[in-house]
């Protein structure tokens, strides 16, 4: 019986902790955050915009500077 009570308290603590962390977020800011993974590839950003209808502020990939080498690790 005690383990059930502790499980319920654990779930309630997790719920309130998440609510506390997200209390200043709006629906718009959460939607923008969900689109961040697509922002670094303009082609993918255009496809996601066409599929979802939401605009993505795409950032062009960094170009290599003359004399510098971009290493992929």
PDB file of N, CA, C, O and CB in Angstrom:
ATOM      1  N   UNK A   1       0.820  -1.190   0.000  1.00  0.00           N
ATOM      2  CA  UNK A   1       0.000   0.000   0.000  1.00  0.00           C
ATOM      3  C   UNK A   1       0.865   1.257   0.000  1.00  0.00           C
ATOM      4  O   UNK A   1       0.557   2.246  -0.665  1.00  0.00           O
ATOM      5  CB  UNK A   1      -0.934  -0.003   1.200  1.00  0.00           C
ATOM      6  N   UNK A   2       1.946   1.192   0.756  1.00  0.00           N
ATOM      7  CA  UNK A   2       2.830   2.348   0.848  1.00  0.00           C
ATOM      8  C   UNK A   2       3.495   2.634  -0.495  1.00  0.00           C
ATOM      9  O   UNK A   2       3.714   3.795  -0.840  1.00  0.00           O
ATOM     10  CB  UNK A   2       3.893   2.122   1.927  1.00  0.00           C
ATOM     11  N   UNK A   3       3.819   1.588  -1.257  1.00  0.00           N
ATOM     12  CA  UNK A   3       4.466   1.815  -2.549  1.00  0.00           C
ATOM     13  C   UNK A   3       3.520   2.493  -3.535  1.00  0.00           C
ATOM     14  O   UNK A   3       3.973   3.270  -4.375  1.00  0.00           O
ATOM     15  CB  UNK A   3       4.966   0.492  -3.132  1.00  0.00           C
ATOM     16  N   UNK A   4       2.226   2.222  -3.455  1.00  0.00           N
ATOM     17  CA  UNK A   4       1.249   2.883  -4.322  1.00  0.00           C
ATOM     18  C   UNK A   4       1.185   4.373  -3.994  1.00  0.00           C
ATOM     19  O   UNK A   4       1.149   5.214  -4.893  1.00  0.00           O
ATOM     20  CB  UNK A   4      -0.149   2.233  -4.168  1.00  0.00           C
ATOM     21  N   UNK A   5       1.171   4.688  -2.715  1.00  0.00           N
ATOM     22  CA  UNK A   5       1.135   6.088  -2.287  1.00  0.00           C
ATOM     23  C   UNK A   5       2.406   6.815  -2.750  1.00  0.00           C
ATOM     24  O   UNK A   5       2.335   7.950  -3.222  1.00  0.00           O
ATOM     25  CB  UNK A   5       0.986   6.182  -0.740  1.00  0.00           C
ATOM     26  N   UNK A   6       3.549   6.169  -2.616  1.00  0.00           N
ATOM     27  CA  UNK A   6       4.799   6.788  -3.057  1.00  0.00           C
ATOM     28  C   UNK A   6       4.818   6.971  -4.578  1.00  0.00           C
ATOM     29  O   UNK A   6       5.328   7.978  -5.070  1.00  0.00           O
ATOM     30  CB  UNK A   6       6.000   5.936  -2.612  1.00  0.00           C
ATOM     31  N   UNK A   7       4.273   6.021  -5.317  1.00  0.00           N
ATOM     32  CA  UNK A   7       4.190   6.169  -6.773  1.00  0.00           C
ATOM     33  C   UNK A   7       3.296   7.340  -7.163  1.00  0.00           C
ATOM     34  O   UNK A   7       3.636   8.112  -8.059  1.00  0.00           O
ATOM     35  CB  UNK A   7       3.665   4.879  -7.410  1.00  0.00           C
ATOM     36  N   UNK A   8       2.167   7.472  -6.499  1.00  0.00           N
ATOM     37  CA  UNK A   8       1.257   8.584  -6.780  1.00  0.00           C
ATOM     38  C   UNK A   8       1.926   9.907  -6.436  1.00  0.00           C
ATOM     39  O   UNK A   8       1.807  10.872  -7.191  1.00  0.00           O
ATOM     40  CB  UNK A   8      -0.061   8.427  -5.991  1.00  0.00           C
ATOM     41  N   UNK A   9       2.625   9.969  -5.308  1.00  0.00           N
ATOM     42  CA  UNK A   9       3.350  11.190  -4.939  1.00  0.00           C
ATOM     43  C   UNK A   9       4.456  11.507  -5.944  1.00  0.00           C
ATOM     44  O   UNK A   9       4.697  12.674  -6.254  1.00  0.00           O
ATOM     45  CB  UNK A   9       3.947  11.050  -3.532  1.00  0.00           C
ATOM     46  N   UNK A  10       5.122  10.485  -6.449  1.00  0.00           N
ATOM     47  CA  UNK A  10       6.170  10.698  -7.449  1.00  0.00           C
ATOM     48  C   UNK A  10       5.607  11.258  -8.745  1.00  0.00           C
ATOM     49  O   UNK A  10       6.188  12.171  -9.331  1.00  0.00           O
ATOM     50  CB  UNK A  10       6.904   9.398  -7.729  1.00  0.00           C
ATOM     51  N   UNK A  11       4.486  10.721  -9.194  1.00  0.00           N
ATOM     52  CA  UNK A  11       3.841  11.220 -10.413  1.00  0.00           C
ATOM     53  C   UNK A  11       3.358  12.656 -10.211  1.00  0.00           C
ATOM     54  O   UNK A  11       3.509  13.497 -11.097  1.00  0.00           O
ATOM     55  CB  UNK A  11       2.656  10.309 -10.815  1.00  0.00           C
ATOM     56  N   UNK A  12       2.779  12.932  -9.044  1.00  0.00           N
ATOM     57  CA  UNK A  12       2.314  14.293  -8.757  1.00  0.00           C
ATOM     58  C   UNK A  12       3.491  15.265  -8.713  1.00  0.00           C
ATOM     59  O   UNK A  12       3.387  16.379  -9.227  1.00  0.00           O
ATOM     60  CB  UNK A  12       1.541  14.332  -7.420  1.00  0.00           C
ATOM     61  N   UNK A  13       4.600  14.866  -8.111  1.00  0.00           N
ATOM     62  CA  UNK A  13       5.779  15.727  -8.073  1.00  0.00           C
ATOM     63  C   UNK A  13       6.296  16.003  -9.476  1.00  0.00           C
ATOM     64  O   UNK A  13       6.648  17.139  -9.795  1.00  0.00           O
ATOM     65  CB  UNK A  13       6.880  15.092  -7.224  1.00  0.00           C
ATOM     66  N   UNK A  14       6.345  14.983 -10.311  1.00  0.00           N
ATOM     67  CA  UNK A  14       6.801  15.153 -11.693  1.00  0.00           C
ATOM     68  C   UNK A  14       5.870  16.107 -12.446  1.00  0.00           C
ATOM     69  O   UNK A  14       6.334  16.987 -13.171  1.00  0.00           O
ATOM     70  CB  UNK A  14       6.871  13.784 -12.416  1.00  0.00           C
ATOM     71  N   UNK A  15       4.570  15.933 -12.276  1.00  0.00           N
ATOM     72  CA  UNK A  15       3.589  16.805 -12.934  1.00  0.00           C
ATOM     73  C   UNK A  15       3.801  18.266 -12.523  1.00  0.00           C
ATOM     74  O   UNK A  15       3.861  19.147 -13.381  1.00  0.00           O
ATOM     75  CB  UNK A  15       2.147  16.357 -12.586  1.00  0.00           C
ATOM     76  N   UNK A  16       3.914  18.526 -11.218  1.00  0.00           N
ATOM     77  CA  UNK A  16       4.072  19.895 -10.751  1.00  0.00           C
ATOM     78  C   UNK A  16       5.428  20.479 -11.144  1.00  0.00           C
ATOM     79  O   UNK A  16       5.524  21.682 -11.388  1.00  0.00           O
ATOM     80  CB  UNK A  16       3.900  19.950  -9.245  1.00  0.00           C
ATOM     81  N   UNK A  17       6.463  19.668 -11.209  1.00  0.00           N
ATOM     82  CA  UNK A  17       7.773  20.152 -11.641  1.00  0.00           C
ATOM     83  C   UNK A  17       7.738  20.583 -13.109  1.00  0.00           C
ATOM     84  O   UNK A  17       8.308  21.614 -13.467  1.00  0.00           O
ATOM     85  CB  UNK A  17       8.840  19.064 -11.432  1.00  0.00           C
ATOM     86  N   UNK A  18       7.077  19.803 -13.949  1.00  0.00           N
ATOM     87  CA  UNK A  18       6.965  20.164 -15.370  1.00  0.00           C
ATOM     88  C   UNK A  18       6.106  21.418 -15.527  1.00  0.00           C
ATOM     89  O   UNK A  18       6.450  22.306 -16.307  1.00  0.00           O
ATOM     90  CB  UNK A  18       6.361  18.991 -16.192  1.00  0.00           C
ATOM     91  N   UNK A  19       5.008  21.499 -14.806  1.00  0.00           N
ATOM     92  CA  UNK A  19       4.163  22.693 -14.852  1.00  0.00           C
ATOM     93  C   UNK A  19       4.947  23.927 -14.408  1.00  0.00           C
ATOM     94  O   UNK A  19       4.808  24.994 -15.006  1.00  0.00           O
ATOM     95  CB  UNK A  19       2.916  22.505 -13.966  1.00  0.00           C
ATOM     96  N   UNK A  20       5.761  23.794 -13.375  1.00  0.00           N
ATOM     97  CA  UNK A  20       6.564  24.915 -12.879  1.00  0.00           C
ATOM     98  C   UNK A  20       7.581  25.369 -13.923  1.00  0.00           C
ATOM     99  O   UNK A  20       7.783  26.569 -14.107  1.00  0.00           O
ATOM    100  CB  UNK A  20       7.282  24.525 -11.581  1.00  0.00           C
ATOM    101  N   UNK A  21       8.218  24.427 -14.604  1.00  0.00           N
ATOM    102  CA  UNK A  21       9.229  24.770 -15.603  1.00  0.00           C
ATOM    103  C   UNK A  21       8.614  25.419 -16.842  1.00  0.00           C
ATOM    104  O   UNK A  21       9.246  26.269 -17.470  1.00  0.00           O
ATOM    105  CB  UNK A  21      10.006  23.525 -16.007  1.00  0.00           C
ATOM    106  N   UNK A  22       7.406  25.035 -17.197  1.00  0.00           N
ATOM    107  CA  UNK A  22       6.774  25.531 -18.416  1.00  0.00           C
ATOM    108  C   UNK A  22       5.761  26.644 -18.163  1.00  0.00           C
ATOM    109  O   UNK A  22       4.976  26.960 -19.057  1.00  0.00           O
ATOM    110  CB  UNK A  22       6.098  24.398 -19.129  1.00  0.00           C
ATOM    111  N   UNK A  23       5.751  27.244 -16.986  1.00  0.00           N
ATOM    112  CA  UNK A  23       4.708  28.205 -16.637  1.00  0.00           C
ATOM    113  C   UNK A  23       4.739  29.482 -17.465  1.00  0.00           C
ATOM    114  O   UNK A  23       3.696  30.113 -17.638  1.00  0.00           O
ATOM    115  CB  UNK A  23       4.822  28.556 -15.198  1.00  0.00           C
ATOM    116  N   UNK A  24       5.902  29.889 -17.986  1.00  0.00           N
ATOM    117  CA  UNK A  24       5.998  31.122 -18.763  1.00  0.00           C
ATOM    118  C   UNK A  24       5.931  30.876 -20.262  1.00  0.00           C
ATOM    119  O   UNK A  24       6.060  31.823 -21.038  1.00  0.00           O
ATOM    120  CB  UNK A  24       7.278  31.841 -18.428  1.00  0.00           C
ATOM    121  N   UNK A  25       5.736  29.656 -20.688  1.00  0.00           N
ATOM    122  CA  UNK A  25       5.702  29.340 -22.113  1.00  0.00           C
ATOM    123  C   UNK A  25       4.303  29.575 -22.665  1.00  0.00           C
ATOM    124  O   UNK A  25       3.302  29.343 -21.988  1.00  0.00           O
ATOM    125  CB  UNK A  25       6.142  27.883 -22.361  1.00  0.00           C
ATOM    126  N   UNK A  26       4.256  30.039 -23.908  1.00  0.00           N
ATOM    127  CA  UNK A  26       2.983  30.208 -24.594  1.00  0.00           C
ATOM    128  C   UNK A  26       2.869  29.127 -25.664  1.00  0.00           C
ATOM    129  O   UNK A  26       3.842  28.439 -25.972  1.00  0.00           O
ATOM    130  CB  UNK A  26       2.858  31.636 -25.217  1.00  0.00           C
ATOM    131  N   UNK A  27       1.687  28.989 -26.220  1.00  0.00           N
ATOM    132  CA  UNK A  27       1.477  28.007 -27.279  1.00  0.00           C
ATOM    133  C   UNK A  27       2.357  28.353 -28.479  1.00  0.00           C
ATOM    134  O   UNK A  27       2.928  27.467 -29.116  1.00  0.00           O
ATOM    135  CB  UNK A  27      -0.018  27.951 -27.693  1.00  0.00           C
ATOM    136  N   UNK A  28       2.462  29.650 -28.782  1.00  0.00           N
ATOM    137  CA  UNK A  28       3.274  30.083 -29.917  1.00  0.00           C
ATOM    138  C   UNK A  28       4.758  29.767 -29.705  1.00  0.00           C
ATOM    139  O   UNK A  28       5.426  29.308 -30.631  1.00  0.00           O
ATOM    140  CB  UNK A  28       3.088  31.583 -30.152  1.00  0.00           C
ATOM    141  N   UNK A  29       5.275  30.004 -28.514  1.00  0.00           N
ATOM    142  CA  UNK A  29       6.694  29.733 -28.265  1.00  0.00           C
ATOM    143  C   UNK A  29       6.993  28.230 -28.297  1.00  0.00           C
ATOM    144  O   UNK A  29       8.070  27.823 -28.732  1.00  0.00           O
ATOM    145  CB  UNK A  29       7.115  30.323 -26.911  1.00  0.00           C
ATOM    146  N   UNK A  30       6.053  27.414 -27.841  1.00  0.00           N
ATOM    147  CA  UNK A  30       6.257  25.963 -27.892  1.00  0.00           C
ATOM    148  C   UNK A  30       6.203  25.447 -29.320  1.00  0.00           C
ATOM    149  O   UNK A  30       6.946  24.532 -29.673  1.00  0.00           O
ATOM    150  CB  UNK A  30       5.211  25.248 -27.041  1.00  0.00           C
ATOM    151  N   UNK A  31       5.324  26.026 -30.156  1.00  0.00           N
ATOM    152  CA  UNK A  31       5.279  25.626 -31.566  1.00  0.00           C
ATOM    153  C   UNK A  31       6.556  26.037 -32.289  1.00  0.00           C
ATOM    154  O   UNK A  31       7.077  25.282 -33.110  1.00  0.00           O
ATOM    155  CB  UNK A  31       4.056  26.245 -32.263  1.00  0.00           C
ATOM    156  N   UNK A  32       7.065  27.238 -31.987  1.00  0.00           N
ATOM    157  CA  UNK A  32       8.329  27.672 -32.591  1.00  0.00           C
ATOM    158  C   UNK A  32       9.477  26.757 -32.172  1.00  0.00           C
ATOM    159  O   UNK A  32      10.349  26.443 -32.982  1.00  0.00           O
ATOM    160  CB  UNK A  32       8.642  29.126 -32.196  1.00  0.00           C
ATOM    161  N   UNK A  33       9.479  26.333 -30.924  1.00  0.00           N
ATOM    162  CA  UNK A  33      10.534  25.442 -30.447  1.00  0.00           C
ATOM    163  C   UNK A  33      10.461  24.080 -31.120  1.00  0.00           C
ATOM    164  O   UNK A  33      11.490  23.436 -31.321  1.00  0.00           O
ATOM    165  CB  UNK A  33      10.445  25.279 -28.936  1.00  0.00           C
ATOM    166  N   UNK A  34       9.269  23.635 -31.468  1.00  0.00           N
ATOM    167  CA  UNK A  34       9.144  22.334 -32.131  1.00  0.00           C
ATOM    168  C   UNK A  34       9.658  22.376 -33.566  1.00  0.00           C
ATOM    169  O   UNK A  34       9.949  21.328 -34.143  1.00  0.00           O
ATOM    170  CB  UNK A  34       7.691  21.874 -32.119  1.00  0.00           C
ATOM    171  N   UNK A  35       9.776  23.570 -34.154  1.00  0.00           N
ATOM    172  CA  UNK A  35      10.256  23.696 -35.527  1.00  0.00           C
ATOM    173  C   UNK A  35      11.748  23.991 -35.615  1.00  0.00           C
ATOM    174  O   UNK A  35      12.285  24.052 -36.721  1.00  0.00           O
ATOM    175  CB  UNK A  35       9.493  24.776 -36.231  1.00  0.00           C
ATOM    176  N   UNK A  36      12.427  24.174 -34.509  1.00  0.00           N
ATOM    177  CA  UNK A  36      13.856  24.498 -34.508  1.00  0.00           C
ATOM    178  C   UNK A  36      14.708  23.437 -35.211  1.00  0.00           C
ATOM    179  O   UNK A  36      15.647  23.820 -35.910  1.00  0.00           O
ATOM    180  CB  UNK A  36      14.339  24.670 -33.082  1.00  0.00           C
ATOM    181  N   UNK A  37      14.448  22.129 -35.077  1.00  0.00           N
ATOM    182  CA  UNK A  37      15.313  21.151 -35.754  1.00  0.00           C
ATOM    183  C   UNK A  37      15.344  21.285 -37.273  1.00  0.00           C
ATOM    184  O   UNK A  37      16.277  20.794 -37.909  1.00  0.00           O
ATOM    185  CB  UNK A  37      14.870  19.770 -35.403  1.00  0.00           C
ATOM    186  N   UNK A  38      14.350  21.934 -37.865  1.00  0.00           N
ATOM    187  CA  UNK A  38      14.296  22.069 -39.316  1.00  0.00           C
ATOM    188  C   UNK A  38      14.885  23.387 -39.803  1.00  0.00           C
ATOM    189  O   UNK A  38      14.950  23.611 -41.012  1.00  0.00           O
ATOM    190  CB  UNK A  38      12.871  21.947 -39.788  1.00  0.00           C
ATOM    191  N   UNK A  39      15.315  24.259 -38.904  1.00  0.00           N
ATOM    192  CA  UNK A  39      15.721  25.613 -39.284  1.00  0.00           C
ATOM    193  C   UNK A  39      17.089  25.677 -39.948  1.00  0.00           C
ATOM    194  O   UNK A  39      17.385  26.678 -40.601  1.00  0.00           O
ATOM    195  CB  UNK A  39      15.722  26.493 -38.077  1.00  0.00           C
ATOM    196  N   UNK A  40      17.930  24.671 -39.818  1.00  0.00           N
ATOM    197  CA  UNK A  40      19.279  24.765 -40.379  1.00  0.00           C
ATOM    198  C   UNK A  40      19.379  24.236 -41.800  1.00  0.00           C
ATOM    199  O   UNK A  40      20.437  24.350 -42.417  1.00  0.00           O
ATOM    200  CB  UNK A  40      20.242  24.021 -39.508  1.00  0.00           C
ATOM    201  N   UNK A  41      18.317  23.665 -42.332  1.00  0.00           N
ATOM    202  CA  UNK A  41      18.326  23.156 -43.699  1.00  0.00           C
ATOM    203  C   UNK A  41      17.174  23.818 -44.470  1.00  0.00           C
ATOM    204  O   UNK A  41      16.015  23.455 -44.271  1.00  0.00           O
ATOM    205  CB  UNK A  41      18.197  21.588 -43.721  1.00  0.00           C
ATOM    206  N   UNK A  42      17.481  24.783 -45.344  1.00  0.00           N
ATOM    207  CA  UNK A  42      16.416  25.525 -46.025  1.00  0.00           C
ATOM    208  C   UNK A  42      15.475  24.648 -46.863  1.00  0.00           C
ATOM    209  O   UNK A  42      14.279  24.933 -46.931  1.00  0.00           O
ATOM    210  CB  UNK A  42      17.031  26.566 -46.911  1.00  0.00           C
ATOM    211  N   UNK A  43      15.989  23.592 -47.497  1.00  0.00           N
ATOM    212  CA  UNK A  43      15.124  22.725 -48.305  1.00  0.00           C
ATOM    213  C   UNK A  43      14.115  21.989 -47.418  1.00  0.00           C
ATOM    214  O   UNK A  43      12.931  21.907 -47.745  1.00  0.00           O
ATOM    215  CB  UNK A  43      15.972  21.708 -49.105  1.00  0.00           C
ATOM    216  N   UNK A  44      14.592  21.462 -46.308  1.00  0.00           N
ATOM    217  CA  UNK A  44      13.695  20.758 -45.385  1.00  0.00           C
ATOM    218  C   UNK A  44      12.707  21.750 -44.774  1.00  0.00           C
ATOM    219  O   UNK A  44      11.538  21.422 -44.573  1.00  0.00           O
ATOM    220  CB  UNK A  44      14.504  20.035 -44.267  1.00  0.00           C
ATOM    221  N   UNK A  45      13.174  22.952 -44.482  1.00  0.00           N
ATOM    222  CA  UNK A  45      12.291  23.972 -43.913  1.00  0.00           C
ATOM    223  C   UNK A  45      11.148  24.289 -44.874  1.00  0.00           C
ATOM    224  O   UNK A  45      10.005  24.446 -44.445  1.00  0.00           O
ATOM    225  CB  UNK A  45      13.085  25.253 -43.585  1.00  0.00           C
ATOM    226  N   UNK A  46      11.447  24.386 -46.177  1.00  0.00           N
ATOM    227  CA  UNK A  46      10.392  24.650 -47.161  1.00  0.00           C
ATOM    228  C   UNK A  46       9.391  23.488 -47.218  1.00  0.00           C
ATOM    229  O   UNK A  46       8.186  23.715 -47.326  1.00  0.00           O
ATOM    230  CB  UNK A  46      11.008  24.889 -48.556  1.00  0.00           C
ATOM    231  N   UNK A  47       9.888  22.248 -47.147  1.00  0.00           N
ATOM    232  CA  UNK A  47       8.982  21.091 -47.167  1.00  0.00           C
ATOM    233  C   UNK A  47       8.089  21.057 -45.929  1.00  0.00           C
ATOM    234  O   UNK A  47       6.900  20.753 -46.024  1.00  0.00           O
ATOM    235  CB  UNK A  47       9.785  19.789 -47.263  1.00  0.00           C
ATOM    236  N   UNK A  48       8.663  21.369 -44.773  1.00  0.00           N
ATOM    237  CA  UNK A  48       7.873  21.369 -43.535  1.00  0.00           C
ATOM    238  C   UNK A  48       6.858  22.507 -43.570  1.00  0.00           C
ATOM    239  O   UNK A  48       5.726  22.338 -43.117  1.00  0.00           O
ATOM    240  CB  UNK A  48       8.792  21.502 -42.289  1.00  0.00           C
ATOM    241  N   UNK A  49       7.251  23.665 -44.104  1.00  0.00           N
ATOM    242  CA  UNK A  49       6.305  24.768 -44.242  1.00  0.00           C
ATOM    243  C   UNK A  49       5.142  24.384 -45.146  1.00  0.00           C
ATOM    244  O   UNK A  49       3.990  24.700 -44.850  1.00  0.00           O
ATOM    245  CB  UNK A  49       7.008  26.007 -44.792  1.00  0.00           C
ATOM    246  N   UNK A  50       5.445  23.702 -46.251  1.00  0.00           N
ATOM    247  CA  UNK A  50       4.389  23.286 -47.170  1.00  0.00           C
ATOM    248  C   UNK A  50       3.470  22.249 -46.521  1.00  0.00           C
ATOM    249  O   UNK A  50       2.261  22.263 -46.748  1.00  0.00           O
ATOM    250  CB  UNK A  50       5.000  22.719 -48.459  1.00  0.00           C
ATOM    251  N   UNK A  51       4.035  21.359 -45.722  1.00  0.00           N
ATOM    252  CA  UNK A  51       3.235  20.295 -45.106  1.00  0.00           C
ATOM    253  C   UNK A  51       2.404  20.798 -43.927  1.00  0.00           C
ATOM    254  O   UNK A  51       1.266  20.368 -43.744  1.00  0.00           O
ATOM    255  CB  UNK A  51       4.142  19.168 -44.643  1.00  0.00           C
ATOM    256  N   UNK A  52       2.968  21.709 -43.126  1.00  0.00           N
ATOM    257  CA  UNK A  52       2.273  22.137 -41.913  1.00  0.00           C
ATOM    258  C   UNK A  52       1.575  23.474 -42.050  1.00  0.00           C
ATOM    259  O   UNK A  52       0.624  23.753 -41.320  1.00  0.00           O
ATOM    260  CB  UNK A  52       3.234  22.206 -40.783  1.00  0.00           C
ATOM    261  N   UNK A  53       2.035  24.311 -42.981  1.00  0.00           N
ATOM    262  CA  UNK A  53       1.459  25.641 -43.121  1.00  0.00           C
ATOM    263  C   UNK A  53       2.030  26.650 -42.150  1.00  0.00           C
ATOM    264  O   UNK A  53       1.628  27.814 -42.167  1.00  0.00           O
ATOM    265  CB  UNK A  53      -0.012  25.570 -42.943  1.00  0.00           C
ATOM    266  N   UNK A  54       2.959  26.236 -41.304  1.00  0.00           N
ATOM    267  CA  UNK A  54       3.590  27.158 -40.359  1.00  0.00           C
ATOM    268  C   UNK A  54       4.918  27.632 -40.931  1.00  0.00           C
ATOM    269  O   UNK A  54       5.631  26.864 -41.577  1.00  0.00           O
ATOM    270  CB  UNK A  54       3.799  26.483 -38.974  1.00  0.00           C
ATOM    271  N   UNK A  55       5.247  28.889 -40.696  1.00  0.00           N
ATOM    272  CA  UNK A  55       6.496  29.420 -41.238  1.00  0.00           C
ATOM    273  C   UNK A  55       7.663  29.087 -40.323  1.00  0.00           C
ATOM    274  O   UNK A  55       7.540  29.093 -39.098  1.00  0.00           O
ATOM    275  CB  UNK A  55       6.397  30.936 -41.437  1.00  0.00           C
ATOM    276  N   UNK A  56       8.797  28.797 -40.948  1.00  0.00           N
ATOM    277  CA  UNK A  56      10.026  28.469 -40.233  1.00  0.00           C
ATOM    278  C   UNK A  56      11.065  29.500 -40.619  1.00  0.00           C
ATOM    279  O   UNK A  56      11.276  29.772 -41.801  1.00  0.00           O
ATOM    280  CB  UNK A  56      10.518  27.015 -40.556  1.00  0.00           C
ATOM    281  N   UNK A  57      11.705  30.065 -39.631  1.00  0.00           N
ATOM    282  CA  UNK A  57      12.764  31.030 -39.889  1.00  0.00           C
ATOM    283  C   UNK A  57      14.060  30.260 -40.114  1.00  0.00           C
ATOM    284  O   UNK A  57      14.820  30.010 -39.179  1.00  0.00           O
ATOM    285  CB  UNK A  57      12.907  32.050 -38.709  1.00  0.00           C
ATOM    286  N   UNK A  58      14.303  29.884 -41.386  1.00  0.00           N
ATOM    287  CA  UNK A  58      15.456  29.049 -41.722  1.00  0.00           C
ATOM    288  C   UNK A  58      16.739  29.875 -41.706  1.00  0.00           C
ATOM    289  O   UNK A  58      16.752  31.048 -42.082  1.00  0.00           O
ATOM    290  CB  UNK A  58      15.264  28.390 -43.102  1.00  0.00           C
ATOM    291  N   UNK A  59      17.789  29.245 -41.271  1.00  0.00           N
ATOM    292  CA  UNK A  59      19.106  29.861 -41.236  1.00  0.00           C
ATOM    293  C   UNK A  59      19.970  29.127 -42.243  1.00  0.00           C
ATOM    294  O   UNK A  59      20.022  27.897 -42.251  1.00  0.00           O
ATOM    295  CB  UNK A  59      19.734  29.818 -39.796  1.00  0.00           C
ATOM    296  N   UNK A  60      20.649  29.887 -43.093  1.00  0.00           N
ATOM    297  CA  UNK A  60      21.518  29.270 -44.092  1.00  0.00           C
ATOM    298  C   UNK A  60      22.694  28.602 -43.388  1.00  0.00           C
ATOM    299  O   UNK A  60      23.197  29.122 -42.392  1.00  0.00           O
ATOM    300  CB  UNK A  60      22.018  30.322 -45.125  1.00  0.00           C
ATOM    301  N   UNK A  61      23.135  27.456 -43.896  1.00  0.00           N
ATOM    302  CA  UNK A  61      24.292  26.800 -43.282  1.00  0.00           C
ATOM    303  C   UNK A  61      25.542  27.673 -43.411  1.00  0.00           C
ATOM    304  O   UNK A  61      25.679  28.462 -44.346  1.00  0.00           O
ATOM    305  CB  UNK A  61      24.536  25.420 -43.931  1.00  0.00           C
ATOM    306  N   UNK A  62      26.425  27.512 -42.470  1.00  0.00           N
ATOM    307  CA  UNK A  62      27.647  28.316 -42.439  1.00  0.00           C
ATOM    308  C   UNK A  62      28.550  27.954 -43.622  1.00  0.00           C
ATOM    309  O   UNK A  62      28.828  26.782 -43.875  1.00  0.00           O
ATOM    310  CB  UNK A  62      28.399  28.110 -41.101  1.00  0.00           C
ATOM    311  N   UNK A  63      28.989  28.965 -44.320  1.00  0.00           N
ATOM    312  CA  UNK A  63      29.881  28.772 -45.460  1.00  0.00           C
ATOM    313  C   UNK A  63      31.332  28.767 -44.972  1.00  0.00           C
ATOM    314  O   UNK A  63      31.678  29.443 -44.003  1.00  0.00           O
ATOM    315  CB  UNK A  63      29.662  29.882 -46.533  1.00  0.00           C
ATOM    316  N   UNK A  64      32.160  28.001 -45.654  1.00  0.00           N
ATOM    317  CA  UNK A  64      33.578  27.953 -45.288  1.00  0.00           C
ATOM    318  C   UNK A  64      34.255  29.257 -45.698  1.00  0.00           C
ATOM    319  O   UNK A  64      34.061  29.738 -46.814  1.00  0.00           O
ATOM    320  CB  UNK A  64      34.283  26.739 -45.955  1.00  0.00           C
ATOM    321  N   UNK A  65      35.050  29.827 -44.795  1.00  0.00           N
ATOM    322  CA  UNK A  65      35.775  31.055 -45.092  1.00  0.00           C
ATOM    323  C   UNK A  65      37.014  30.699 -45.900  1.00  0.00           C
ATOM    324  O   UNK A  65      37.568  29.612 -45.733  1.00  0.00           O
ATOM    325  CB  UNK A  65      36.156  31.817 -43.786  1.00  0.00           C
ATOM    326  N   UNK A  66      37.456  31.596 -46.771  1.00  0.00           N
ATOM    327  CA  UNK A  66      38.669  31.309 -47.551  1.00  0.00           C
ATOM    328  C   UNK A  66      39.865  31.084 -46.623  1.00  0.00           C
ATOM    329  O   UNK A  66      40.142  31.890 -45.735  1.00  0.00           O
ATOM    330  CB  UNK A  66      38.968  32.467 -48.535  1.00  0.00           C
ATOM    331  N   UNK A  67      40.554  29.990 -46.848  1.00  0.00           N
ATOM    332  CA  UNK A  67      41.716  29.661 -46.034  1.00  0.00           C
ATOM    333  C   UNK A  67      41.376  28.860 -44.796  1.00  0.00           C
ATOM    334  O   UNK A  67      42.277  28.402 -44.093  1.00  0.00           O
ATOM    335  CB  UNK A  67      42.418  30.907 -45.633  1.00  0.00           C
ATOM    336  N   UNK A  68      40.097  28.680 -44.514  1.00  0.00           N
ATOM    337  CA  UNK A  68      39.665  27.928 -43.343  1.00  0.00           C
ATOM    338  C   UNK A  68      39.055  26.601 -43.822  1.00  0.00           C
ATOM    339  O   UNK A  68      38.527  26.505 -44.930  1.00  0.00           O
ATOM    340  CB  UNK A  68      38.634  28.754 -42.485  1.00  0.00           C
ATOM    341  N   UNK A  69      39.143  25.609 -42.976  1.00  0.00           N
ATOM    342  CA  UNK A  69      38.593  24.298 -43.303  1.00  0.00           C
ATOM    343  C   UNK A  69      37.534  23.960 -42.253  1.00  0.00           C
ATOM    344  O   UNK A  69      37.780  24.053 -41.050  1.00  0.00           O
ATOM    345  CB  UNK A  69      39.720  23.197 -43.356  1.00  0.00           C
ATOM    346  N   UNK A  70      36.372  23.574 -42.725  1.00  0.00           N
ATOM    347  CA  UNK A  70      35.331  23.103 -41.798  1.00  0.00           C
ATOM    348  C   UNK A  70      35.497  21.601 -41.641  1.00  0.00           C
ATOM    349  O   UNK A  70      35.392  20.852 -42.612  1.00  0.00           O
ATOM    350  CB  UNK A  70      33.880  23.463 -42.314  1.00  0.00           C
ATOM    351  N   UNK A  71      35.754  21.173 -40.438  1.00  0.00           N
ATOM    352  CA  UNK A  71      35.937  19.752 -40.159  1.00  0.00           C
ATOM    353  C   UNK A  71      34.639  19.147 -39.664  1.00  0.00           C
ATOM    354  O   UNK A  71      33.999  19.690 -38.763  1.00  0.00           O
ATOM    355  CB  UNK A  71      37.056  19.535 -39.129  1.00  0.00           C
ATOM    356  N   UNK A  72      34.255  18.042 -40.241  1.00  0.00           N
ATOM    357  CA  UNK A  72      33.109  17.301 -39.742  1.00  0.00           C
ATOM    358  C   UNK A  72      33.621  16.222 -38.800  1.00  0.00           C
ATOM    359  O   UNK A  72      34.395  15.353 -39.202  1.00  0.00           O
ATOM    360  CB  UNK A  72      32.276  16.685 -40.909  1.00  0.00           C
ATOM    361  N   UNK A  73      33.192  16.279 -37.565  1.00  0.00           N
ATOM    362  CA  UNK A  73      33.654  15.311 -36.579  1.00  0.00           C
ATOM    363  C   UNK A  73      32.552  14.368 -36.224  1.00  0.00           C
ATOM    364  O   UNK A  73      32.747  13.472 -35.402  1.00  0.00           O
ATOM    365  CB  UNK A  73      34.171  15.999 -35.335  1.00  0.00           C
TER     366      UNK A  73
END
